[in-house]
């Protein structure tokens, strides 16, 4: 049996994520990190800033973290794991 070492629960959800002018899609997210599909390869250990778009809440989650892992996907692109070291929530006002 494989032990799950995650400190926080992960939530399976697909949301747009932007980083370095590139658009990806989240696969799951927790308080500690995010897994997302990326069309570009990123260096392990690299600091990245990214934005997760929470459409139903009219909110953007602005994050800073590090690339923890990256694996080629059979469908093309990369499955990328990044930490969430800091974040700020930006709410859009209803107009």
N, CA, C and O atoms as a GROMACS GRO file, in nm:
protein
  380
    1UNK      N    1   0.084  -0.118   0.000
    1UNK     CA    2   0.000   0.000   0.000
    1UNK      C    3   0.088   0.124   0.000
    1UNK      O    4   0.184   0.133   0.076
    2UNK      N    5   0.056   0.221  -0.086
    2UNK     CA    6   0.132   0.345  -0.095
    2UNK      C    7   0.076   0.445   0.005
    2UNK      O    8  -0.045   0.469   0.009
    3UNK      N    9   0.164   0.503   0.085
    3UNK     CA   10   0.123   0.601   0.184
    3UNK      C   11   0.111   0.738   0.119
    3UNK      O   12   0.201   0.780   0.045
    4UNK      N   13   0.001   0.809   0.145
    4UNK     CA   14  -0.018   0.944   0.093
    4UNK      C   15   0.047   1.041   0.191
    4UNK      O   16   0.003   1.054   0.305
    5UNK      N   17   0.153   1.110   0.146
    5UNK     CA   18   0.229   1.198   0.234
    5UNK      C   19   0.182   1.344   0.227
    5UNK      O   20   0.246   1.431   0.286
    6UNK      N   21   0.076   1.370   0.159
    6UNK     CA   22   0.028   1.508   0.147
    6UNK      C   23  -0.018   1.560   0.282
    6UNK      O   24  -0.082   1.490   0.360
    7UNK      N   25   0.018   1.687   0.307
    7UNK     CA   26  -0.020   1.749   0.434
    7UNK      C   27  -0.162   1.804   0.431
    7UNK      O   28  -0.226   1.814   0.536
    8UNK      N   29  -0.210   1.838   0.315
    8UNK     CA   30  -0.344   1.897   0.299
    8UNK      C   31  -0.422   1.819   0.195
    8UNK      O   32  -0.364   1.761   0.103
    9UNK      N   33  -0.555   1.817   0.208
    9UNK     CA   34  -0.635   1.749   0.106
    9UNK      C   35  -0.626   1.821  -0.028
    9UNK      O   36  -0.613   1.943  -0.033
   10UNK      N   37  -0.632   1.744  -0.136
   10UNK     CA   38  -0.632   1.800  -0.271
   10UNK      C   39  -0.773   1.794  -0.326
   10UNK      O   40  -0.849   1.701  -0.298
   11UNK      N   41  -0.806   1.894  -0.407
   11UNK     CA   42  -0.938   1.903  -0.468
   11UNK      C   43  -0.922   1.893  -0.619
   11UNK      O   44  -0.853   1.974  -0.681
   12UNK      N   45  -0.987   1.793  -0.677
   12UNK     CA   46  -0.981   1.771  -0.822
   12UNK      C   47  -1.069   1.876  -0.889
   12UNK      O   48  -1.191   1.872  -0.878
   13UNK      N   49  -1.005   1.970  -0.960
   13UNK     CA   50  -1.081   2.076  -1.025
   13UNK      C   51  -1.000   2.132  -1.141
   13UNK      O   52  -0.879   2.152  -1.131
   14UNK      N   53  -1.069   2.157  -1.251
   14UNK     CA   54  -1.004   2.213  -1.370
   14UNK      C   55  -1.038   2.362  -1.380
   14UNK      O   56  -1.153   2.400  -1.397
   15UNK      N   57  -0.935   2.445  -1.368
   15UNK     CA   58  -0.949   2.590  -1.378
   15UNK      C   59  -0.835   2.644  -1.462
   15UNK      O   60  -0.727   2.586  -1.466
   16UNK      N   61  -0.858   2.756  -1.531
   16UNK     CA   62  -0.748   2.817  -1.607
   16UNK      C   63  -0.638   2.866  -1.513
   16UNK      O   64  -0.666   2.915  -1.403
   17UNK      N   65  -0.513   2.851  -1.557
   17UNK     CA   66  -0.398   2.899  -1.482
   17UNK      C   67  -0.303   2.966  -1.582
   17UNK      O   68  -0.274   2.910  -1.688
   18UNK      N   69  -0.256   3.085  -1.549
   18UNK     CA   70  -0.162   3.158  -1.634
   18UNK      C   71  -0.029   3.173  -1.564
   18UNK      O   72  -0.023   3.201  -1.444
   19UNK      N   73   0.079   3.154  -1.639
   19UNK     CA   74   0.215   3.175  -1.587
   19UNK      C   75   0.304   3.211  -1.705
   19UNK      O   76   0.294   3.149  -1.811
   20UNK      N   77   0.388   3.308  -1.688
   20UNK     CA   78   0.484   3.349  -1.793
   20UNK      C   79   0.416   3.372  -1.927
   20UNK      O   80   0.474   3.341  -2.032
   21UNK      N   81   0.294   3.425  -1.928
   21UNK     CA   82   0.223   3.449  -2.053
   21UNK      C   83   0.170   3.324  -2.120
   21UNK      O   84   0.132   3.327  -2.237
   22UNK      N   85   0.168   3.213  -2.046
   22UNK     CA   86   0.123   3.084  -2.098
   22UNK      C   87  -0.002   3.041  -2.023
   22UNK      O   88  -0.012   3.064  -1.902
   23UNK      N   89  -0.097   2.979  -2.092
   23UNK     CA   90  -0.221   2.931  -2.029
   23UNK      C   91  -0.214   2.780  -2.014
   23UNK      O   92  -0.180   2.708  -2.108
   24UNK      N   93  -0.248   2.733  -1.894
   24UNK     CA   94  -0.260   2.591  -1.865
   24UNK      C   95  -0.394   2.565  -1.798
   24UNK      O   96  -0.480   2.652  -1.794
   25UNK      N   97  -0.410   2.444  -1.747
   25UNK     CA   98  -0.533   2.406  -1.677
   25UNK      C   99  -0.496   2.328  -1.552
   25UNK      O  100  -0.415   2.235  -1.557
   26UNK      N  101  -0.555   2.366  -1.438
   26UNK     CA  102  -0.527   2.292  -1.315
   26UNK      C  103  -0.590   2.154  -1.324
   26UNK      O  104  -0.691   2.134  -1.391
   27UNK      N  105  -0.528   2.059  -1.256
   27UNK     CA  106  -0.584   1.924  -1.241
   27UNK      C  107  -0.633   1.904  -1.098
   27UNK      O  108  -0.737   1.844  -1.075
   28UNK      N  109  -0.554   1.957  -1.002
   28UNK     CA  110  -0.598   1.957  -0.863
   28UNK      C  111  -0.522   2.066  -0.788
   28UNK      O  112  -0.418   2.115  -0.834
   29UNK      N  113  -0.576   2.103  -0.672
   29UNK     CA  114  -0.518   2.213  -0.595
   29UNK      C  115  -0.538   2.186  -0.447
   29UNK      O  116  -0.636   2.122  -0.407
   30UNK      N  117  -0.445   2.234  -0.365
   30UNK     CA  118  -0.457   2.227  -0.220
   30UNK      C  119  -0.404   2.359  -0.164
   30UNK      O  120  -0.369   2.449  -0.240
   31UNK      N  121  -0.398   2.370  -0.034
   31UNK     CA  122  -0.341   2.490   0.027
   31UNK      C  123  -0.190   2.498   0.005
   31UNK      O  124  -0.131   2.606   0.012
   32UNK      N  125  -0.127   2.384  -0.021
   32UNK     CA  126   0.019   2.380  -0.036
   32UNK      C  127   0.068   2.384  -0.179
   32UNK      O  128   0.183   2.421  -0.204
   33UNK      N  129  -0.017   2.346  -0.275
   33UNK     CA  130   0.032   2.338  -0.411
   33UNK      C  131  -0.076   2.310  -0.513
   33UNK      O  132  -0.194   2.295  -0.481
   34UNK      N  133  -0.031   2.303  -0.638
   34UNK     CA  134  -0.122   2.282  -0.750
   34UNK      C  135  -0.054   2.190  -0.851
   34UNK      O  136   0.067   2.195  -0.870
   35UNK      N  137  -0.135   2.107  -0.916
   35UNK     CA  138  -0.090   2.027  -1.029
   35UNK      C  139  -0.165   2.082  -1.150
   35UNK      O  140  -0.287   2.098  -1.146
   36UNK      N  141  -0.092   2.110  -1.257
   36UNK     CA  142  -0.156   2.165  -1.376
   36UNK      C  143  -0.089   2.114  -1.502
   36UNK      O  144   0.026   2.070  -1.502
   37UNK      N  145  -0.165   2.120  -1.612
   37UNK     CA  146  -0.110   2.085  -1.741
   37UNK      C  147  -0.046   2.211  -1.800
   37UNK      O  148  -0.101   2.321  -1.790
   38UNK      N  149   0.070   2.192  -1.860
   38UNK     CA  150   0.147   2.302  -1.916
   38UNK      C  151   0.192   2.266  -2.057
   38UNK      O  152   0.240   2.155  -2.079
   39UNK      N  153   0.178   2.358  -2.152
   39UNK     CA  154   0.229   2.329  -2.285
   39UNK      C  155   0.380   2.345  -2.298
   39UNK      O  156   0.439   2.307  -2.399
   40UNK      N  157   0.444   2.400  -2.194
   40UNK     CA  158   0.588   2.424  -2.198
   40UNK      C  159   0.658   2.355  -2.082
   40UNK      O  160   0.599   2.332  -1.977
   41UNK      N  161   0.785   2.323  -2.102
   41UNK     CA  162   0.866   2.260  -1.998
   41UNK      C  163   0.920   2.368  -1.905
   41UNK      O  164   0.964   2.474  -1.950
   42UNK      N  165   0.917   2.341  -1.775
   42UNK     CA  166   0.969   2.433  -1.674
   42UNK      C  167   1.077   2.363  -1.594
   42UNK      O  168   1.070   2.243  -1.570
   43UNK      N  169   1.177   2.438  -1.552
   43UNK     CA  170   1.289   2.382  -1.477
   43UNK      C  171   1.248   2.352  -1.332
   43UNK      O  172   1.188   2.437  -1.266
   44UNK      N  173   1.279   2.233  -1.285
   44UNK     CA  174   1.252   2.195  -1.146
   44UNK      C  175   1.328   2.290  -1.053
   44UNK      O  176   1.445   2.319  -1.075
   45UNK      N  177   1.259   2.339  -0.950
   45UNK     CA  178   1.320   2.430  -0.854
   45UNK      C  179   1.304   2.577  -0.890
   45UNK      O  180   1.331   2.664  -0.808
   46UNK      N  181   1.259   2.603  -1.010
   46UNK     CA  182   1.243   2.741  -1.056
   46UNK      C  183   1.128   2.809  -0.983
   46UNK      O  184   1.022   2.750  -0.965
   47UNK      N  185   1.148   2.935  -0.941
   47UNK     CA  186   1.039   3.013  -0.883
   47UNK      C  187   0.948   3.059  -0.995
   47UNK      O  188   0.994   3.106  -1.099
   48UNK      N  189   0.818   3.047  -0.973
   48UNK     CA  190   0.722   3.096  -1.071
   48UNK      C  191   0.613   3.174  -1.000
   48UNK      O  192   0.581   3.151  -0.884
   49UNK      N  193   0.558   3.266  -1.073
   49UNK     CA  194   0.438   3.340  -1.031
   49UNK      C  195   0.327   3.300  -1.126
   49UNK      O  196   0.347   3.295  -1.248
   50UNK      N  197   0.211   3.272  -1.070
   50UNK     CA  198   0.102   3.226  -1.154
   50UNK      C  199  -0.032   3.272  -1.097
   50UNK      O  200  -0.043   3.306  -0.979
   51UNK      N  201  -0.132   3.271  -1.183
   51UNK     CA  202  -0.267   3.314  -1.145
   51UNK      C  203  -0.364   3.202  -1.178
   51UNK      O  204  -0.367   3.152  -1.290
   52UNK      N  205  -0.443   3.162  -1.078
   52UNK     CA  206  -0.550   3.064  -1.096
   52UNK      C  207  -0.681   3.141  -1.099
   52UNK      O  208  -0.707   3.222  -1.011
   53UNK      N  209  -0.762   3.117  -1.201
   53UNK     CA  210  -0.887   3.190  -1.219
   53UNK      C  211  -1.004   3.110  -1.162
   53UNK      O  212  -1.041   3.005  -1.215
   54UNK      N  213  -1.061   3.160  -1.053
   54UNK     CA  214  -1.176   3.096  -0.988
   54UNK      C  215  -1.302   3.165  -1.040
   54UNK      O  216  -1.353   3.258  -0.978
   55UNK      N  217  -1.350   3.119  -1.153
   55UNK     CA  218  -1.459   3.188  -1.223
   55UNK      C  219  -1.587   3.197  -1.143
   55UNK      O  220  -1.652   3.302  -1.143
   56UNK      N  221  -1.625   3.091  -1.074
   56UNK     CA  222  -1.753   3.092  -1.003
   56UNK      C  223  -1.753   3.193  -0.888
   56UNK      O  224  -1.859   3.238  -0.845
   57UNK      N  225  -1.635   3.229  -0.839
   57UNK     CA  226  -1.625   3.326  -0.730
   57UNK      C  227  -1.580   3.463  -0.780
   57UNK      O  228  -1.558   3.554  -0.699
   58UNK      N  229  -1.567   3.480  -0.913
   58UNK     CA  230  -1.514   3.605  -0.970
   58UNK      C  231  -1.387   3.646  -0.898
   58UNK      O  232  -1.373   3.760  -0.853
   59UNK      N  233  -1.295   3.552  -0.888
   59UNK     CA  234  -1.174   3.571  -0.808
   59UNK      C  235  -1.053   3.519  -0.883
   59UNK      O  236  -1.060   3.422  -0.958
   60UNK      N  237  -0.941   3.586  -0.860
   60UNK     CA  238  -0.813   3.540  -0.911
   60UNK      C  239  -0.723   3.512  -0.792
   60UNK      O  240  -0.713   3.593  -0.700
   61UNK      N  241  -0.658   3.398  -0.796
   61UNK     CA  242  -0.564   3.359  -0.691
   61UNK      C  243  -0.422   3.382  -0.745
   61UNK      O  244  -0.374   3.305  -0.828
   62UNK      N  245  -0.356   3.487  -0.698
   62UNK     CA  246  -0.221   3.522  -0.743
   62UNK      C  247  -0.122   3.451  -0.652
   62UNK      O  248  -0.121   3.474  -0.531
   63UNK      N  249  -0.039   3.363  -0.709
   63UNK     CA  250   0.048   3.276  -0.630
   63UNK      C  251   0.195   3.293  -0.668
   63UNK      O  252   0.229   3.330  -0.781
   64UNK      N  253   0.280   3.264  -0.572
   64UNK     CA  254   0.423   3.250  -0.594
   64UNK      C  255   0.462   3.116  -0.536
   64UNK      O  256   0.422   3.080  -0.426
   65UNK      N  257   0.542   3.041  -0.611
   65UNK     CA  258   0.586   2.910  -0.564
   65UNK      C  259   0.704   2.862  -0.645
   65UNK      O  260   0.769   2.938  -0.717
   66UNK      N  261   0.732   2.734  -0.632
   66UNK     CA  262   0.843   2.671  -0.705
   66UNK      C  263   0.792   2.548  -0.778
   66UNK      O  264   0.702   2.478  -0.731
   67UNK      N  265   0.853   2.522  -0.892
   67UNK     CA  266   0.821   2.400  -0.966
   67UNK      C  267   0.880   2.283  -0.890
   67UNK      O  268   1.001   2.278  -0.867
   68UNK      N  269   0.796   2.189  -0.852
   68UNK     CA  270   0.838   2.074  -0.771
   68UNK      C  271   0.863   1.952  -0.858
   68UNK      O  272   0.956   1.875  -0.834
   69UNK      N  273   0.779   1.934  -0.959
   69UNK     CA  274   0.795   1.820  -1.047
   69UNK      C  275   0.735   1.852  -1.182
   69UNK      O  276   0.654   1.944  -1.196
   70UNK      N  277   0.777   1.773  -1.282
   70UNK     CA  278   0.720   1.787  -1.415
   70UNK      C  279   0.741   1.658  -1.491
   70UNK      O  280   0.850   1.602  -1.493
   71UNK      N  281   0.634   1.612  -1.555
   71UNK     CA  282   0.639   1.487  -1.630
   71UNK      C  283   0.571   1.506  -1.765
   71UNK      O  284   0.467   1.571  -1.773
   72UNK      N  285   0.629   1.451  -1.872
   72UNK     CA  286   0.561   1.457  -2.002
   72UNK      C  287   0.428   1.382  -1.994
   72UNK      O  288   0.418   1.278  -1.930
   73UNK      N  289   0.326   1.437  -2.060
   73UNK     CA  290   0.195   1.372  -2.065
   73UNK      C  291   0.180   1.302  -2.200
   73UNK      O  292   0.233   1.350  -2.300
   74UNK      N  293   0.109   1.192  -2.202
   74UNK     CA  294   0.089   1.118  -2.326
   74UNK      C  295   0.008   1.198  -2.426
   74UNK      O  296   0.017   1.173  -2.547
   75UNK      N  297  -0.070   1.294  -2.380
   75UNK     CA  298  -0.153   1.378  -2.467
   75UNK      C  299  -0.077   1.501  -2.517
   75UNK      O  300  -0.132   1.583  -2.590
   76UNK      N  301   0.050   1.513  -2.478
   76UNK     CA  302   0.130   1.630  -2.514
   76UNK      C  303   0.138   1.725  -2.396
   76UNK      O  304   0.051   1.725  -2.309
   77UNK      N  305   0.240   1.806  -2.394
   77UNK     CA  306   0.259   1.898  -2.283
   77UNK      C  307   0.314   1.828  -2.161
   77UNK      O  308   0.368   1.717  -2.170
   78UNK      N  309   0.302   1.892  -2.048
   78UNK     CA  310   0.362   1.843  -1.924
   78UNK      C  311   0.263   1.852  -1.807
   78UNK      O  312   0.186   1.948  -1.798
   79UNK      N  313   0.267   1.753  -1.721
   79UNK     CA  314   0.199   1.759  -1.593
   79UNK      C  315   0.296   1.822  -1.494
   79UNK      O  316   0.401   1.765  -1.466
   80UNK      N  317   0.261   1.938  -1.442
   80UNK     CA  318   0.353   2.017  -1.360
   80UNK      C  319   0.298   2.033  -1.219
   80UNK      O  320   0.180   2.062  -1.201
   81UNK      N  321   0.384   2.015  -1.120
   81UNK     CA  322   0.348   2.038  -0.981
   81UNK      C  323   0.424   2.159  -0.929
   81UNK      O  324   0.546   2.168  -0.945
   82UNK      N  325   0.354   2.250  -0.867
   82UNK     CA  326   0.417   2.370  -0.811
   82UNK      C  327   0.366   2.393  -0.670
   82UNK      O  328   0.250   2.366  -0.639
   83UNK      N  329   0.454   2.443  -0.586
   83UNK     CA  330   0.414   2.479  -0.450
   83UNK      C  331   0.338   2.611  -0.452
   83UNK      O  332   0.348   2.688  -0.547
   84UNK      N  333   0.262   2.634  -0.348
   84UNK     CA  334   0.202   2.766  -0.324
   84UNK      C  335   0.269   2.817  -0.198
   84UNK      O  336   0.230   2.782  -0.086
   85UNK      N  337   0.371   2.903  -0.216
   85UNK     CA  338   0.444   2.958  -0.102
   85UNK      C  339   0.375   3.081  -0.046
   85UNK      O  340   0.368   3.099   0.076
   86UNK      N  341   0.324   3.167  -0.133
   86UNK     CA  342   0.243   3.282  -0.093
   86UNK      C  343   0.130   3.298  -0.192
   86UNK      O  344   0.142   3.257  -0.308
   87UNK      N  345   0.020   3.358  -0.149
   87UNK     CA  346  -0.089   3.386  -0.241
   87UNK      C  347  -0.170   3.506  -0.193
   87UNK      O  348  -0.169   3.541  -0.074
   88UNK      N  349  -0.238   3.568  -0.287
   88UNK     CA  350  -0.331   3.677  -0.258
   88UNK      C  351  -0.454   3.656  -0.344
   88UNK      O  352  -0.443   3.619  -0.461
   89UNK      N  353  -0.571   3.678  -0.287
   89UNK     CA  354  -0.696   3.665  -0.361
   89UNK      C  355  -0.741   3.803  -0.406
   89UNK      O  356  -0.749   3.896  -0.326
   90UNK      N  357  -0.771   3.815  -0.536
   90UNK     CA  358  -0.818   3.940  -0.593
   90UNK      C  359  -0.961   3.917  -0.644
   90UNK      O  360  -0.982   3.837  -0.735
   91UNK      N  361  -1.057   3.988  -0.586
   91UNK     CA  362  -1.197   3.972  -0.624
   91UNK      C  363  -1.235   4.079  -0.724
   91UNK      O  364  -1.198   4.196  -0.710
   92UNK      N  365  -1.311   4.037  -0.826
   92UNK     CA  366  -1.363   4.130  -0.924
   92UNK      C  367  -1.496   4.181  -0.874
   92UNK      O  368  -1.578   4.104  -0.823
   93UNK      N  369  -1.518   4.311  -0.888
   93UNK     CA  370  -1.645   4.367  -0.844
   93UNK      C  371  -1.750   4.344  -0.951
   93UNK      O  372  -1.724   4.358  -1.070
   94UNK      N  373  -1.871   4.306  -0.906
   94UNK     CA  374  -1.981   4.288  -0.999
   94UNK      C  375  -2.022   4.424  -1.054
   94UNK      O  376  -2.037   4.521  -0.980
   95UNK      N  377  -2.039   4.428  -1.183
   95UNK     CA  378  -2.066   4.557  -1.240
   95UNK      C  379  -2.192   4.563  -1.311
   95UNK      O  380  -2.228   4.668  -1.365
   0.00000   0.00000   0.00000
